[in-house]
Amino acid sequence: MDRRTLLALAASLPAIAATPAEACSVALKSPRSTGLANQQVRKLFEAWWERDAAKFRAVFTNTLMADGTAMEARLASELLAADPIPAETFAIFDRFFTDQRTLKRTPLIVNTDAGVIVACSEADPSLSIQPDCTGMPKLHLFLVTMLGLNARSIVHLASTETVEVDTFSIWTEGSS
């Protein structure tokens, strides 16, 4: 490609980038940023399961840069003051995972542009399913919204008692 063609292409690049096809395409997250986000989500749930409120809160308040390093304290406090973490984010801590005897794990973490969907299974170690179906393991579904690598909020989506804690269905257009 000669220099003249390259310059013409560079000049037309903004017009090409503004076409509707480009505006509707979804940018994929890099594997590195997805991995670091998953690591933050795992930290959040491990602190929750350990019943460590300070570590749980720290996942929301210790602001990270895009490369996973800690943000300068002054800048982090300014950002937190401008966009505070909702109070209901921390209220969820006392509603779930209060029994430290149960076995807990995260069989599913899905990163989406809307947030990170996390499925957690929680089972009593004795696992005594009764004829009336009580005593089954619980499957909880949460949505953790992220801003970069920083958790911004967590919302409980659903819970169910099921013996199939590793089975998930994906619905598309009303079918599974």
Stockholm file with secondary structure:
# STOCKHOLM 1.0

chainA/1-176         MDRRTLLALAASLPAIAATPAEACSVALKSPRSTGLANQQVRKLFEAWWERDAAKFRAVFTNTLMADGTAMEARLASELLAADPIPAETFAIFDRFFTDQRTLKRTPLIVNTDAGVIVACSEADPSLSIQPDCTGMPKLHLFLVTMLGLNARSIVHLASTETVEVDTFSIWTEGSS
#=GR chainA/1-176 SS CCHHHHHHHHHHHHHHHTSHHHHHCCCCCCHHHHHHHHHHHHHHHHHHHTTCHHHHHHHHHSCBCTTSCBCCHHHHHHHHHHSCCCHHHHHGGGTSCCCTTSEEEEEEEEEETTEEEEEEEEECTTCCCCTTSTTCCEEEEEEEEEETTEEEEEEEEEEEECSCTTCCCCCBTTBC
#=GC SS_cons         CCHHHHHHHHHHHHHHHTSHHHHHCCCCCCHHHHHHHHHHHHHHHHHHHTTCHHHHHHHHHSCBCTTSCBCCHHHHHHHHHHSCCCHHHHHGGGTSCCCTTSEEEEEEEEEETTEEEEEEEEECTTCCCCTTSTTCCEEEEEEEEEETTEEEEEEEEEEEECSCTTCCCCCBTTBC
//
